[in-house]
């Protein structure tokens, strides 16, 4: 049956340019899942904060998808840490703007959206699916930063949702250890856009390079990567022409015209390597695919990661991935099959992995071929949408039985 679906992605606008401060894997997941469900005939409304004042209140995408932007008292960028205090205004505005009882099912993304979901279920009884995208307990284990308010909220959300969707088996196990009596947990991996596929590269030989894509912050491991690259260069362990190419970063952090960093911490990190490390700024999916297709390897050195969208996208391009052995990256990247793992924040291990693939091009190409095959099989949005729709269907029918008194 065709459904009217409500997605809530409080801090993740699906149409925001990827690579910005709050525009990463979650934004892309919400967009791609909505488009894939659209292809099956469903209508999807995505409610998000009005973070970009230049964007319209309502913006259509796909055939039956819309982004609906909520100001909640403040249009313009608001850090995730400040959005929590805006949730009451956010919910009040949602109730004024939308006929919430008209939706067949609700899918919330991240804990802030889950708190909105709790209110909507209480007032309207809509069937509810929740995806965390990242977990406070995982962040605490990785960084030592324990956000008590968030962790408690996540427990309540995962006890009260009708179904939790985890993106990896590792995430499911973490939730089961973290929550005493969670809702049923289904594991459905993330898909990758069709832009990410192996393409025939030009026969003209170019300089070798390693690639990184993501937010330019410590939790994404950007400084670990730069330090590893510096170590290799200082010890002459890489061919002289090898570069590090970094995609992502807002306008206040990167000058894409000159391919240089702007923020002091990054400038200090790359000092002396300015000619060998390039900063591209935010990139479109097609531009990222082009970057991944030509790389020796894509490096994903995150300190924690519930899934690791960049790792899946790079593998779909036939590029091996060097990833930290944390969270979902343990599932998304198959060690010595589709890429290599290294211990989180271990600069020496990362440098060794980069050196190994640079020196063993045939093995790197073999990993790349296996990575492309693995990605086609595991990370397909059409398959993801069908599995998700089956979950929606079951929950809707169970809810109807409850209200019918069965």
C-alpha positions in Angstrom: 0.0 0.0 0.0 1.1 3.6 -0.7 2.0 5.4 2.5 2.4 8.9 3.7 5.6 8.9 5.7 6.9 11.5 8.2 10.7 11.7 8.6 12.1 13.9 11.4 15.7 14.8 11.0 16.0 17.7 13.4 19.6 18.8 12.7 20.1 17.0 9.3 18.6 18.8 6.3 18.7 16.2 3.5 19.2 18.9 0.9 22.2 20.6 2.6 25.6 20.5 0.8 27.5 17.6 2.2 30.7 18.2 4.2 29.5 21.1 6.2 29.4 21.4 10.0 26.1 19.5 10.3 25.8 17.9 6.9 27.2 14.4 6.7 26.1 10.8 6.7 22.7 11.3 8.4 21.7 14.0 5.9 22.5 11.8 3.0 20.9 8.7 4.5 17.6 10.6 5.0 17.7 12.0 1.4 18.5 8.7 -0.3 16.1 6.6 1.8 13.3 9.1 1.0 14.1 9.0 -2.7 14.2 5.2 -2.7 10.8 5.1 -1.0 9.5 7.7 -3.4 10.4 5.3 -6.2 8.0 2.7 -4.7 5.1 5.2 -4.7 5.3 6.6 -1.1 5.0 10.2 -0.1 7.8 11.4 2.3 7.8 14.6 4.3 11.1 15.4 6.0 10.9 17.9 8.9 14.2 19.6 9.8 15.4 22.8 11.4 15.6 25.9 9.1 19.4 26.0 9.3 20.0 27.9 6.0 18.0 31.1 5.8 18.3 31.2 2.0 16.4 28.0 1.7 12.6 28.0 1.3 10.1 26.9 4.0 9.0 23.9 1.8 11.3 22.4 -0.9 10.4 19.5 -3.1 12.7 16.8 -4.3 12.2 13.6 -6.1 8.6 13.1 -7.2 6.7 12.9 -3.9 9.3 14.1 -1.3 9.3 17.4 0.5 11.6 19.1 3.1 9.6 21.2 5.6 11.8 23.6 7.5 10.9 24.6 11.1 12.4 27.8 12.6 11.5 27.0 16.2 12.2 30.6 17.1 15.5 30.9 15.2 16.2 30.6 11.5 19.9 30.0 10.7 22.6 27.7 11.8 22.2 26.4 15.4 24.7 23.8 16.8 23.3 20.5 17.8 24.1 21.2 21.4 21.7 24.1 21.3 18.8 22.5 19.5 17.8 20.5 22.6 16.5 23.6 24.3 14.5 24.5 21.1 12.6 21.2 21.0 9.4 22.5 22.7 9.1 25.4 20.2 10.0 23.0 17.4 7.2 20.6 18.4 4.6 23.4 18.8 5.4 24.7 15.3 5.2 21.3 13.8 1.7 20.9 15.3 0.6 24.3 13.9 2.0 23.6 10.4 1.3 19.9 9.9 -1.7 17.6 10.2 0.4 15.0 12.2 -2.5 12.6 12.4 -2.5 12.2 8.6 0.7 10.3 8.5 0.8 6.5 8.3 4.1 6.1 10.1 6.9 8.2 11.5 10.6 7.6 11.2 12.9 9.6 13.5 16.6 10.2 12.9 19.0 10.9 15.8 18.1 11.3 19.5 16.9 14.9 19.2 14.3 13.8 16.6 13.5 10.8 18.8 12.4 13.1 21.6 10.1 14.9 19.2 8.8 11.4 18.2 8.0 10.6 21.9 5.7 13.6 22.0 4.0 12.8 18.7 3.3 9.2 19.7 1.9 10.4 23.0 -0.5 12.9 21.3 -1.3 11.2 18.0 -0.4 7.5 18.4 1.5 7.3 15.1 3.5 4.0 14.5 7.1 4.8 15.1 10.5 3.7 13.8 13.8 5.1 15.1 17.3 5.2 13.7 20.1 6.6 16.0 22.8 7.2 13.4 25.2 7.6 16.3 24.9 6.7 20.0 25.9 8.7 23.0 27.3 5.5 24.7 29.5 4.8 21.6 30.8 8.4 21.7 31.5 8.1 25.5 33.4 4.9 25.0 35.5 6.4 22.2 36.2 9.9 23.5 35.4 9.8 27.2 32.8 12.5 26.7 29.7 11.3 28.5 26.6 13.3 27.6 24.3 12.2 30.4 21.2 13.9 29.1 21.6 12.4 25.6 22.3 8.9 27.0 19.3 8.9 29.2 17.1 10.2 26.3 18.4 7.5 24.0 17.5 4.8 26.5 13.9 6.1 26.7 13.6 6.4 22.9 14.8 2.9 22.3 12.4 1.5 24.9 9.4 3.2 23.5 9.8 3.1 19.7 7.9 0.4 17.9 11.1 -0.7 16.1 14.7 0.3 16.1 16.7 0.2 12.9 20.4 -0.4 13.4 22.7 -0.1 10.4 25.2 -2.8 11.5 25.3 -5.9 13.7 27.8 -4.1 15.9 25.3 -1.3 16.5 22.6 -3.8 17.4 24.9 -5.5 20.0 25.8 -2.1 21.5 22.1 -1.2 21.8 21.3 -4.6 23.4 24.1 -4.1 25.9 23.1 -0.5 26.6 19.3 -0.7 26.9 17.7 -3.2 29.3 14.5 -3.8 27.4 14.8 -2.2 23.9 12.2 -2.3 21.2 12.7 -5.0 18.5 15.9 -4.2 16.6 16.2 -4.8 12.8 19.6 -4.5 11.0 19.4 -2.8 7.6 22.6 -1.4 6.2 22.9 2.0 4.5 22.8 2.2 0.7 25.0 4.3 -1.6 23.9 6.6 -4.4 24.3 5.4 -7.9 26.8 8.2 -8.4 29.3 6.0 -6.6 30.3 3.3 -8.9 33.5 2.1 -10.5 34.4 4.2 -13.5 37.0 3.7 -16.2 39.8 6.1 -15.4 41.8 8.1 -18.0 44.9 6.2 -19.2 46.8 9.4 -18.6 48.9 8.8 -15.5 48.3 11.2 -12.6 50.0 11.7 -9.3 49.0 9.1 -6.6 46.9 10.3 -3.7 45.0 9.2 -0.6 41.6 10.7 0.0 39.5 11.8 3.0 35.9 13.0 3.0 34.0 14.3 5.9 33.7 16.9 8.6 37.0 18.5 9.6 36.9 17.7 13.3 38.8 15.5 15.7 36.2 12.8 16.0 36.5 12.2 12.3 40.2 11.5 12.8 41.4 14.3 10.4 44.4 15.2 12.6 45.4 11.5 13.0 45.4 11.2 9.2 47.5 14.4 8.7 50.0 13.3 11.3 50.3 9.8 9.7 50.9 11.4 6.3 53.5 13.8 7.7 55.3 10.8 9.3 55.4 9.0 5.9 56.7 12.1 4.1 59.3 12.9 6.7 60.7 9.4 6.5 60.5 9.3 2.7 58.2 6.3 2.9 55.9 7.4 0.0 56.7 8.4 -3.6 57.5 12.1 -3.8 54.5 12.9 -5.9 51.9 11.3 -3.5 49.4 13.7 -2.1 46.7 13.8 0.5 43.4 15.2 -0.8 40.8 16.3 1.7 37.1 16.9 0.9 34.7 18.6 3.3 34.7 21.6 5.5 32.6 24.8 5.7 33.7 28.1 4.2 35.2 29.3 7.5 37.5 26.3 7.6 38.6 25.9 4.0 39.5 28.0 1.0 38.7 25.7 -1.9 40.0 28.1 -4.5 43.5 27.9 -3.2 42.9 24.4 -1.7 44.2 25.5 1.7 42.8 25.4 5.3 41.7 28.6 7.0 41.2 27.5 10.6 44.4 27.9 12.8 44.4 24.3 14.1 44.4 22.9 10.6 46.9 25.4 9.3 49.3 24.4 12.1 48.7 20.7 11.4 49.7 20.9 7.7 52.5 23.4 8.2 55.4 22.5 5.9 53.2 20.2 3.8 51.0 22.8 2.1 52.1 21.7 -1.4 51.3 18.1 -0.7 47.9 18.3 1.2 44.9 19.8 -0.7 41.7 20.9 0.8 38.8 20.9 -1.6 35.9 22.0 0.6 32.4 20.6 0.4 31.9 18.3 -2.6 28.8 17.0 -4.5 28.3 13.3 -4.6 29.5 13.1 -8.2 32.6 15.0 -7.3 33.3 12.7 -4.4 32.8 9.7 -6.7 35.4 11.1 -9.1 37.8 11.7 -6.1 37.3 8.1 -4.8 37.7 6.5 -8.2 41.2 7.8 -8.7 42.5 7.3 -5.1 45.1 4.8 -4.0 42.8 4.4 -0.9 40.2 6.4 1.0 41.0 6.8 4.7 38.3 6.8 7.3 40.1 7.4 10.6 37.1 8.2 12.8 37.3 7.8 16.6 33.8 6.3 16.5 31.3 5.6 13.7 27.9 3.9 13.9 28.1 3.0 10.2 30.6 4.9 8.0 28.9 6.1 4.9 32.1 7.3 3.2 33.6 3.9 3.6 30.6 2.3 1.8 30.6 4.9 -1.0 34.4 4.6 -1.6 34.1 0.8 -1.8 31.2 1.2 -4.3 33.7 3.1 -6.5 36.1 0.2 -6.3 38.5 1.9 -4.0 40.0 0.1 -1.0 39.4 1.8 2.4 41.8 2.2 5.3 39.5 2.5 8.4 39.8 2.7 12.1 38.5 -0.5 13.7 35.6 1.1 15.5 31.8 0.7 15.6 30.2 0.0 12.3 33.4 0.3 10.3 34.3 -3.2 11.6 31.3 -4.4 9.5 31.4 -2.0 6.6 35.1 -2.6 5.8 36.2 -6.2 5.6 39.8 -6.4 6.8 42.2 -7.6 4.1 39.2 -8.2 1.8 37.9 -4.8 0.9 40.4 -2.7 2.8 42.5 -2.5 6.0 41.8 -1.8 9.6 44.0 0.1 12.1 43.7 0.8 15.8 41.8 4.0 16.6 44.0 7.1 16.8 47.1 4.9 16.1 49.2 7.1 13.8 51.9 4.6 13.3 49.5 1.8 12.3 47.7 4.1 9.9 51.0 5.2 8.3 52.0 1.5 7.9 48.7 0.7 6.1 49.0 3.7 3.8 52.6 2.8 3.0 51.6 -0.8 2.3 48.9 0.0 -0.2 51.1 2.6 -1.9 53.9 0.1 -2.3 51.6 -2.8 -3.3 49.4 -1.5 -6.1 48.2 -4.8 -7.4 47.0 -5.9 -4.0 45.3 -2.5 -3.6 43.5 -3.0 -6.9 42.4 -6.5 -5.8 41.0 -5.0 -2.6 39.2 -2.4 -4.8 37.6 -5.1 -7.0 36.4 -7.0 -4.0 35.2 -3.8 -2.4 33.0 -2.9 -5.5 31.4 -6.3 -5.5 30.8 -6.2 -1.7 29.2 -2.7 -2.0 26.9 -3.7 -4.9 25.6 -6.6 -2.8 25.3 -5.0 0.6 24.7 -1.2 0.1 21.9 -1.0 -2.4 19.2 1.7 -1.7 16.5 -0.1 -3.6 17.0 -3.2 -1.4 17.2 -1.0 1.7 13.9 0.7 0.9 12.1 -2.6 0.3 13.3 -3.9 3.7 12.4 -0.6 5.4 8.9 -0.7 3.8 8.3 -4.2 5.0 9.1 -3.0 8.6 6.7 -0.1 8.1 4.0 -2.4 6.8 4.2 -4.8 9.8 4.2 -2.0 12.3 1.2 -0.3 10.7 -0.8 -3.5 10.7 0.1 -4.3 14.3 -1.0 -0.8 15.3 -4.3 -1.2 13.4 -5.0 -4.5 15.3 -4.3 -2.8 18.6 -6.8 0.0 17.9 -9.3 -2.5 16.5 -9.2 -4.3 19.9 -7.7 -7.5 18.6 
